[in-house]
Amino acid sequence: MKRICSLLLALAILLSLCACKKLPESSESILYAMDTQMDFRLYGDDDGAAAQSLGDLIAGLELELSATDNRSDLSMLNRLGSSTNADILALLRAAQTLSARTDGALDPTIYPLVKLWGFTADAYRIPREEELESTLKLVGLSRVHLYDDHVELDEDTMLDFGALAKGYAADLCRAELEKRQLTGILSLGGNIQTVGEKPDKTPWTIGVQDPDDPAAYVVTLAVEGTRAVVTSGDYQRYFEYDGTRYCHIFDPATGCPVQGELRSVTVVAESGLLADGLSTALFVMGYDKGEALWRESDDFECIWLFSDGSVRLTQGLEQAASGCAFTVVRR
């Protein structure tokens, strides 16, 4: 009897200690990199070492992958035509896969077009037809020759990883936090990356921005566990001329900024790189082709925001979404 009482007492003490155990506190930090503000909210990073590590990681990637910084490895590739940089090779392999999967809607060789339209220097312009035609000849992954240990570009071919770099960075940040056994939520511009569960076991709350109001959200998602949530839209960077909006997302087939029925596309996936690339590609593809791609895939969910204010989302997000009326797309 004494032994049973002792065991019960020990169990009661253990349960009491567990109940009193404090949840990890969150810490927040802000970084400006890759032409955007990045915010980290980490749990358990008491000394700030993890946040510092993430900042160093992203700063290092920016020095490698910036298309506009003349010091970067990518800029040197664009000037010299060859590179052995491992991150560039990894991104190019991912780009080739996504390009094939999206019928060319994702193409990192569009940088000559981005420059032609003035987006690299905020000196926006409408190019002449002959300029557009000659620049389009420089675009296409067939002009990129990727080998095991290096890449070579055809003359005047230039790369821009704007549709992939932040997703790639998010994946590396996620791996770093998992190695440290920490959880958190990262905002890398339009890219949101959750890592693990919140200490209180409630879902991560992520809003999909209203294209007409930066302070408001159209849809709110309750996200469980580790996920990447990435939005691409025509409101993030654009200029207007004669009442027409020209956004920073280019159609590689036409050489022009995308104009159509969509205001934004949000992709939810396990991989940040996949979500980043697909959000851009699906915006270029338009709703019908994007929905068809989702139907034949099993590695992402999607939200489409239309110019008329309507919202469609895939069935895997039906229970997670709130905040507005939406149509559910089912297989």
PALOZA-613677 format. One record per atom (N, C-alpha, C, O): x, y, z; residue in one letter. Coordinates in pm, whole numbers, plus 50000, padded with zeros to 5 digits. Layout:
N
XYZA;...
This chain:
331
500834988050000M;500005000050000M;500875012650000M;500605022349928M;501955012350086K;502855023950089K;503495026249953K;503675037649909K;503825015049886R;504465016449754R;503515022949655R;503925031449575R;502235019049658I;501255024849566I;501095039749594I;501025047949503I;501025043149725C;500885057349760C;502085065549714C;501945076849667C;503265059649729S;504485066549685S;504485068949535S;504875079549488S;504035058749459L;503965060249314L;502965070849274L;503215078949184L;501815070849343L;500795080949313L;501305094949345L;501055104349270L;502045096249458L;502595109149494L;503625113949391L;503635125549353L;504485104549347A;505485108149246A;504815112449116A;505255121949052A;503755105249078L;503025108748955L;502395122548968L;502415130448874L;501825125349086A;501195138349107A;502215149649096A;501945160149038A;503405147149154I;504465157449147I;504905159549002I;505105170948959I;505055148448927L;505475149448786L;504455157148704L;504815165648623L;503165154148726L;502115161248653L;502095176048690L;501865184648605L;502345178848817S;502375192748861S;503515200348796S;503355211748753S;504685193748788L;505825200248722L;505555202848575L;505905213348523L;504905193148508C;504585194848365C;503625206348346C;503745214148251C;502645207348437A;501635217848424A;502245231648443A;501785241548385A;503305232048527C;503915245048557C;504995248948456C;505495260248458C;505345239748369K;506405242448273K;506025253948180K;504965253748118K;506865263748172K;506565275448089K;506775272247941K;507705265147903K;505875277747860L;506035276447716L;507175285547670L;507405296047730L;507885281547564P;508955290247513P;508405303847473P;507325304747413P;509135314247505E;508705327747467E;509145330747325E;510115325247274E;508395339747262S;508735343447125S;509635355747124S;509575364147214S;510455356547022S;511295368347000S;511145372246854S;510995363746767S;511195385146828E;510985390046692E;512185398246647E;512815405246725E;512475397146517S;513565405046458S;513185408546315S;512375401846253S;513795419146265I;513495424346131I;514805425546053I;515825429946106I;514745421745927L;515895422645837L;515405427945704L;514335424145657L;516195436745642Y;515875441245506Y;516875434845411Y;518065437645417Y;516365426245323A;517235419245228A;516395414945109A;515175414245117A;517075412144996M;516395407744874M;515265417144834M;514215412944788M;515515430144854D;514575440844815D;513265440144890D;512235444444838D;513275434845012T;512035434245088T;512335433645236T;513465430845277T;511315436245317Q;511455434745463Q;511175420345501Q;510235414145451Q;512015414945589M;511835401345638M;511665401745789M;512405408645859M;510685394245838D;510375393845981D;510465379446031D;509945370245969D;511135377846145F;511245364646208F;510565365046344F;510825373946425F;509695355346370R;509185353146505R;509565338946545R;509015329346492R;510495337846639L;511035324946679L;510675321946823L;510565330946906L;510495309146853Y;510185304846988Y;511375297047046Y;511845287346987Y;511835301547161G;512935294747227G;514305300047191G;515315294847239G;514375310347109D;515665316147070D;516055326847171D;516115338747139D;516315322547294D;516485331847405D;517675341147388D;517605352747428D;518745336247330D;519945344547315D;520055351247178D;521035358147150D;519055349047092G;519055355346959G;520015349146860G;520205354446751G;520625337846897A;521615331746808A;520985326446679A;521585327446572A;519785320946690A;519135315446570A;518765326646474A;518965325446353A;518215337546527A;517855348946441A;519085354546371A;519035358046253A;520195355346445Q;521445360046385Q;521895350646274Q;522355355146169Q;521755337646298S;522155327846198S;521305328946072S;521815328045960S;520005331046090L;519125332645973L;519465345345896L;519485345345773L;519745356045969G;520125368445903G;521395367045823G;521495371945710G;522385360245881D;523645358045810D;523425349345686D;524015351845581D;522575339145700L;522285330145588L;521665337845471L;522085336245356L;520675346145502I;519975353645396I;520895364245335I;520875366245213I;521685370945418A;522625380845364A;523625374245270A;523985379945166A;524085362345307G;525005355145220G;524375351345087G;525005352344982G;523105346945092L;522415343444969L;522215355644880L;522325354744757L;521925367044941E;521725379144862E;523005382844787E;522955387144671E;524145381044851L;525415383944785L;525695374144671L;526455377144580L;525075362644677E;525235353044569E;524215355044457E;524565353744340E;522965358144493L;521845356644399L;521215369544352L;520265369144273L;521705381044396S;521125393644350S;521465396044203S;522625395144163S;520455399144124A;520685402043983A;521145416443961A;521705419543856A;520925425244060T;521235439444042T;522515443744113T;523015454744088T;523055435244201D;524295438444271D;525475433344188D;525635421244171D;526285442344139N;527385438444051N;528415429344118N;529205422844050N;528385428744252R;529345420344324R;528885405844334R;529685397044367R;527625403044305S;527055389844332S;527545379544231S;527965382744120S;527465366844273D;527835355844184D;526915355444062D;527355352343951D;525645358644083L;524705358443970L;525035369443870L;524995367143749L;525355381243918S;525735392043827S;526985388443748S;527085391443629S;527925382043815M;529135377943743M;528815367343638M;529405367343530M;527885358243670L;527445348543570L;526815355643451L;527095352143336L;525985365543478N;525335372843369N;526335380343282N;526105382243162N;527435384743342R;528455391943265R;529415382343193R;529755384443077R;529835371943264L;530895363343212L;530395350843140L;531105344943059L;529155346843170G;528565335543098G;528805321943157G;528395312043097G;529465320943274S;529675307843336S;529805309443486S;530175320043536S;529495298443559S;529585298743705S;529635284543759S;529125275243697S;530265283143876T;530275270343947T;529555271544082T;529605262244163T;528885282644107N;528225284944235N;527165274244261N;526275272144178N;527245267644377A;526355256344406A;524905260644419A;524005253444376A;524645272244479D;523265276844495D;522645280344360D;521475277644336D;523425286444273I;522925289444138I;522595276644064I;521555275843997I;523455266644074L;523185253844007L;521925247244062L;521125241843986L;521755247844194A;520565241944255A;519295249044209A;518285242544179A;519345262244202L;518175269844157L;517865267244011L;516705266443972L;518895265843930L;518665263043788L;518045249243768L;517185247643681L;518465239443846R;517855226143835R;516385226743873R;515545220643807R;516085234143978A;514685235744018A;513895243243911A;512745239843883A;514515253443852A;513845261243748A;513535252743625A;512465253943566A;514465244243588Q;514225235443474Q;513035226243499Q;512205224143411Q;512965220843620T;511855211843654T;510535219243652T;509555214343596T;510495231043714L;509245238643720L;508855244243584L;507665245143553L;509835247843503S;509535252743369S;508855241943286S;507865244543218S;509395229843293A;508785218743219A;507385215843271A;506475212643195A;507225216843401R;505935213743463R;504875224143431R;503685220943427R;505285236743408T;504335247643386T;504325252443240T;503855263343210T;504845244143152D;504855247343009D;505565260642983D;505125268642900D;506665262743054G;507495274643030G;507055287243100G;507665297743080G;506005286543183A;505525298643251A;506535304043350A;506585316143375A;507365295143408L;508455299643493L;509745298943412L;510115288443361L;510435310343403D;511655310843322D;512595321243380D;512305333143372D;513725317043438P;514655326643498P;515465334643398P;516235343443438P;515325331943267T;516085339443167T;515385352243124T;515775358543026T;514335356343197I;513585368343157I;514275381343196I;513745392143169I;515455380643258Y;516085392943307Y;516265403643199Y;516075415443229Y;516625400243075P;516695410742973P;515355418042953P;515345430042923P;514255411042970L;512925417442961L;512685426643080L;512165437743064L;513045421943199V;512885430143319V;513655443243305V;513155453843343V;514855442443251K;515655454543228K;515025463343120K;514985475543133K;514545456943013L;513965464542902L;512785473142948L;512635484442903L;511965467743036W;510785474943084W;511115484543198W;510235491743245W;512375484743243G;512795494443343G;512585490543486G;512695499043575G;512285477843513F;512005473743651F;513265472743736F;513175473443859F;514415471243676T;515645469843755T;516105483143814T;516815483243914T;515695494243753A;516155507343799A;515005516743832A;515205528743850A;513775511243840D;512575519343864D;512465530543761D;511965541443791D;512925527743639A;512815537243529A;511885530943425A;512315526743318A;510605530443459Y;509655522543381Y;509395528643243Y;509385540843227Y;509175519843145R;508915524243009R;508175513342934R;508215501642971R;507495517442826I;506855507942736I;507795506142616I;507975515542539I;508375494442599P;509345492742490P;508665492642353P;507485489242341P;509415496442252R;508915495542115R;508835480942072R;509515472342127R;508005478241974E;507775464441930E;509055457841884E;509295446041912E;509885465341812E;511125459341763E;512095456241877E;512835446441871E;512075464541982E;512895461742099E;512435448842167E;513235440542208E;511135447542177L;510565435742242L;510915423042165L;511285412842224L;510795423742036E;511075411941952E;512545407841963E;512845395941974E;513455417341960S;514875413941967S;515245408642106S;516095399742117S;514625414042211T;514925409542347T;514365395542372T;514985387642442T;513215392542316L;512625379242333L;513535368242279L;513465356842324L;514375371642182K;515305361642128K;516365357442229K;517035347242211K;516525365242335L;517515362142438L;516915353842552L;517625350042646L;515615350842544V;514905344242652V;514655329542617V;514305326242504V;514835320942717G;514545306742698G;515585298042765G;516785300642754G;515155287742835L;516095278942905L;516955270642811L;517945264642854L;516605270342683S;517475263542587S;518805270942572S;519765265242520S;518865283442618R;520095291342612R;520965289342736R;522025295442749R;520495280742827V;521225277642951V;521725263242942V;520945254142917V;523025261342963H;523625248042950H;524165243943087H;525205248643132H;523415235043152L;523685231443290L;524395217843296L;523915207943242L;525525217843362Y;526315205643378Y;526385202043528Y;525835209143612Y;527055191043559D;527105186543698D;527745196843790D;527295198843903D;528775203443742D;529545212343830D;529625226743784D;530295234843848D;528955230143675H;528965244043630H;527825246543532H;527175237243484H;527605259443502V;526605263443405V;527235273043306V;528105280943342V;526795272443181E;527235281643078E;526005287743011E;525025280842986E;526085300842983L;524985308042919L;525385312042778L;526535315342751L;524405311642688D;524635317142556D;524865332242567D;524515338442667D;525465337942464E;525795352142465E;524555360742490E;523515358642428E;524685370342580D;523645380042616D;522475374042694D;521505381042722D;522555361242730T;521545355442817T;521835359642961T;522995359543004T;520785363343034M;520945367543172M;519825361643257M;518695359943211M;520175358443382L;519235351743472L;518745361143582L;519445370443623L;517525358343629D;516925365343742D;516175354943824D;515255348543773D;516555353143952F;515915343244037F;514865349444129F;514595344244237F;514285360644085G;513285367244168G;512085358644201G;511425360944303G;511775348744118A;510625340044143A;510975327844226A;510105319644255A;512255326544264L;512685314444335L;513535317244459L;513535309244552L;514255328244461A;515295330144562A;514745330544704A;515335324644795A;513625337544726K;513105338444863K;512565324844910K;512695321445028K;511975317244819G;511535303844856G;512705294744889G;512625286644981G;513775296044813Y;514995288444841Y;515565292344976Y;515975283745054Y;515575305345004A;516065310145133A;515185304845246A;515695300945351A;513875304645225A;512965299645329A;513245285045361A;513205281145477A;513515276945259D;513825262845283D;515095261245366D;515165252845455D;516105269345336L;517365268545411L;517165273345555L;517745267745649L;516345283845573C;516045288745708C;515285278145787C;515555275745905C;514345271745722R;513595261045787R;514535250045835R;514425245345949R;515465245945749A;516415235345786A;517265239645905A;517565231445992A;517665252345910E;518465257346020E;517685256946152E;518235253046255E;516415261046149L;515615260846270L;515335246546316L;515345243646435L;515085237646220E;514855223546257E;516105217446320E;516005209546413E;517275221246269K;518515216346327K;518665221046471K;519195213846555K;518195233146498R;518275238646633R;517075234646719R;516995238346836R;516155227146663Q;514945222546731Q;514115234246782Q;513605234046895Q;513985244546697L;513185256246728L;511985256846634L;511985250946526L;510965263946676T;509805266446592T;509675281346568T;510265289446639T;508895284946467G;508705299046439G;507965301346310G;507575292046240G;507795314146279I;507165318146154I;508005329246093I;508365338846162I;508315327845965L;509165337245894L;508365343945784L;507605337345712L;508515356945771S;507925364245660S;509055370045576S;509735379345617S;509235364345457L;510275369145366L;509585376445252L;509435371045142L;509155388745278G;508365395845180G;507005389145166G;506265387845263G;506665384945044G;505395378045020G;505455363345052G;504475356145029G;506575358545103N;506745344445135N;506635342245285N;507385348245363N;505705333845326I;505555330145467I;505995315745484I;505585306945408I;506825313345584Q;507295299745613Q;507055296845761Q;507595303645848Q;506225286745789T;506065282345926T;506975270345949T;507235262445859T;507465269146071V;508365258146107V;507855251746235V;507915257946342V;507365239546226G;506875232446343G;505555237846394G;504865245546326G;505205233846514E;503965238146577E;504225249846672E;505315251046728E;503205258346690K;503295268546793K;503325261646930K;502705251246949K;504035267347024P;504125261147156P;502765258747222P;502605249047297P;501785267347196D;500465265547258D;499545256547176D;498375254747209D;500095250847066K;499385241046981K;498265247146898K;497535239846832K;498115260346898T;497125266546810T;497725267946671T;498955268046656T;496885269046566P;497415270346430P;498135283746410P;497885293446480P;499015283846313W;499585296346265W;498495303646186W;497775297446108W;498375316646204T;497375324546132T;498075332846025T;498945341046056T;497685330645900I;498335337345787I;497275344045701I;496295337645661I;497455356745672G;496505364045590G;496965365545447G;498155367445420G;496015364845356V;496285367545214V;495845381945187V;494665385245201V;496785390245148Q;496565404645140Q;495495408545039Q;495365402444933Q;494735418745075D;493795424944982D;494615433144881D;495345442144922D;494515430344752P;495315437644653P;495085452644653P;495945460244610P;493925457044702D;493595471244700D;493795478044835D;493585490044847D;494195470444937D;494375476145070D;495475468545142D;495235457645194D;496695474045147P;497825467045209P;497615463645356P;498285454845409P;496685470545421A;496455468145564A;495365457845589A;495075454745705A;494765452345484A;493635443145501A;493935429645436A;494795428545349A;493205419645481Y;493335406145427Y;492005401645369Y;490935404245424Y;492095394845256V;490895389145192V;490555375745254V;489405372945287V;491565367445269V;491405353945322V;492395352145438V;493515357045432V;491955345145542T;492845341445651T;492935326245656T;491925319245650T;494155321245668L;494385306845674L;494865302745813L;495725309345872L;494305291845864A;494795285645987A;495675273945945A;495175263545900A;496975275545960V;497945266045905V;498535257646018V;498995263046119V;498535244646000E;499105235446099E;500505231246056E;500745228045940E;501435231146153G;502755225746128G;503605233946033G;503475246146027G;504465227145959T;505435233545871T;504865234845731T;504555224945666T;504735247145685R;504215249845552R;504805262745497R;505195271745572R;504865263445364A;505205275845295A;503935281445232A;503175274145168A;503705294245251V;502535301045193V;503065313145118V;503585322545178V;502945312944986V;503575323244902V;502535329344808V;501785322244742V;502525342644803T;501585349944717T;502335357944612T;503325364544642T;501865357144488S;502345365844380S;501145373444324S;500085367644303S;501325386544301G;500205394344252G;500635406444174G;501815409944170G;499655412944111D;499955424544027D;500055437544104D;500275448144045D;499885436944236Y;499875448944320Y;501185450844396Y;501365461144461Y;502085441244388Q;503285441844471Q;504335451244413Q;505035458144488Q;504455451644283R;505375461044218R;504865463244076R;504725453843999R;504585475844044Y;503965478543914Y;504095493443881Y;504485501543965Y;503775496643757F;503595510743719F;502355511643631F;501895501643577F;501825523543618E;500635525743536E;500935535643425E;501655545443444E;500375532843310Y;500535541743194Y;499235541843115Y;498735531243075Y;498675553743094D;497405555243022D;496315546143079D;495535540143006D;496295545243213G;495245537543279G;495445522543282G;494585515243329G;496585517843231T;496875503443231T;497965500343333T;498965507343342T;497745489743409R;498715485443510R;499685475343448R;499265465743384R;500965477743468Y;502015468543422Y;502755463643545Y;503465471243610Y;502595450743578C;503185445343700C;504545439043671C;504975438143556C;505225434843778H;506595429843767H;506665415143726H;507755409643713H;505515408543706I;505505394343669I;505355393443517I;504385398343460I;506345387143452F;506395386943306F;505965373443251F;506215362943309F;505295374043136D;504985362043059D;506135359642964D;506345367642872D;506895348842982P;508055346542894P;507675344642748P;508515346442659P;506425341242721A;505995338942583A;505775352042507A;506035352642387A;505305362442577T;504995375042511T;506055385742536T;506175395342460T;506815384042645G;507795394142683G;507185405942755G;507865415942777G;505915404942792C;505195415942855C;504745412342996C;504595400543029C;504525422443080P;503925419743211P;502555413143195P;501815416043101P;502255404243288V;500995396743281V;499815406043306V;499825413943401V;498805405043221Q;497555412243239Q;496425402343215Q;496405395343114Q;495495401743307G;494425391943292G;493405393143402G;493235403743462G;492715382043430E;491615382143525E;492065380843670E;491255382943760E;493315377443694L;493785374843830L;494465387043891L;495165394643823L;494235388844022R;494975398844099R;496115392544176R;497175398544193R;495895380244224S;496975373344293S;496735358344293S;495615353544274S;497805351044316V;497765336444333V;498585333144457V;499725337644471V;498005325244545T;498705320644665T;498845305544659T;497875298344632T;500045300744685V;500315286244684V;500745281944823V;501575288544887V;500195270944870V;500565264944997V;501195251444967V;500585242944901V;502405249445015A;503135237044987A;504105234345101A;504315242745188A;504675222645100E;505675219345202E;506995226345173E;507705230345266E;507335227845047S;508595233945006S;508415248744975S;507525252444898S;509255257245034G;509205271445002G;509585274244859G;508995282944795G;510565267044807L;510995268744668L;509875265244572L;509635272444475L;509185254244598L;508065250244513L;506955260544517L;506425264444413L;506595264944638A;505515274744651A;505855287844583A;504995294044520A;507105292144596D;507535304744535D;507455303944383D;506855312544318D;508045293444326G;508035292144181G;506645290244125G;506305296144022G;505825282144191L;504475279644139L;503565291744152L;502715293844065L;503715299744256S;502845311544268S;503055320944149S;502095326544096S;504305322544108T;504585330743990T;504075324143863T;503405330443782T;504385311343847A;503995304343724A;502485303643708A;501975305443598A;501755301143817L;500305300243809L;499675313843778L;498625314643713L;500325324643825F;499825337943789F;499995340343640F;499115345943575F;501125336043585V;501365337343441V;500395328543362V;499875332843259V;500145316543408M;499315306943335M;497845310843330M;497145307343235M;497375318243431G;495955321343438G;495185310143506G;495715299243530G;493915312943535Y;493155303643619Y;492955289943555Y;493225279843619Y;492505289443432D;492145276443372D;493335266943367D;493215255243406D;494465271643319K;495645263043312K;496185259843452K;496675248843476K;496075269443542G;496535267143677G;495695256743749G;496225248243820G;494395257443730E;493525247443792E;493825233543735E;493855223743809E;494055232843604A;494375220043542A;495665214243599A;495775202143621A;496655222943623L;497905218143682L;497675212843823L;498225202443860L;496845219843902W;496555215144037W;495875201444034W;496175192844116W;494975199443941R;494235186843934R;495155174943907R;494855163743948R;496255177343839E;497165166243809E;498335165643907E;499285158043887E;498265173744014S;499345174444112S;498845170144250S;497635169544275S;499785167144337D;499425163544474D;500345170144577D;500405165844692D;501075180544536D;502055186444626D;501815201244656D;502705207944710D;500625206644622F;500335220444658F;498825222944658F;498055215644596F;498435233444731E;497075238744727E;497155253244683E;498245259044682E;496035259144645C;496095272144579C;494875280744610C;493775275744631C;495105293944612I;494035303944622I;494185313644506I;495265319144484I;493105315944433W;493095325744324W;492195337444364W;491045335444401W;492725349744358L;491935361844377L;491735368344241L;492695370944168L;490465370944206F;490115376044074F;489865391144077F;489625397044182F;489945397043960S;489745411543947S;488355415943990S;488175427244033S;487365407043978D;486005410544019D;485765408644169D;484645410244216D;486815405144242G;486705403444387G;486385389244432G;486375386544552G;486125380344340S;485785366644377S;487045358844414S;488165362444376S;486835348244490V;487945340044542V;487635325344516V;486535320644543V;488615318244465R;488515303744451R;489715297444520R;490835302444512R;489465286444588L;490555279244652L;490355264244641L;489225259444630L;491445257044646T;491395242544628T;490925235744756T;491045241244865T;490395223944741Q;489685217344849Q;490525214744973Q;489985213745083Q;491835213644957G;492685211345072G;492755223045168G;493235221545281G;492285234745126L;492305246745210L;490925250345262L;490775260245334L;489915242545228E;488535246245261E;488345248145412E;487735257945454E;488865238945493Q;488675239745637Q;489595250045702Q;489315254745812Q;490665253545635A;491635263045692A;491275277545664A;491755286445734A;490445280045563A;490205293745516A;488995300045583A;488015293245615A;489085313145605S;487965320845660S;488135335345618S;489155339045561S;487125343545647G;487225357845625G;486495363045504G;486315375145491G;486045354145415C;485335358745297C;484565347045237C;484755335545276C;483685350245142A;482995339845065A;483945334844958A;484655342744896A;483965321844937F;484855316144835F;484225303844773F;483355297344830F;484695300944653T;484285288844582T;485375278444598T;486555281444581T;484985266044631V;485955255444650V;486095247444521V;485115242944463V;487325245844476V;487625238044358V;487935223844403V;488835221644484V;487195214244351R;487355200244393R;487805191644276R;487555194744159R;488475180944309R;488895171344208R;487715162644167R;487855153844082R;
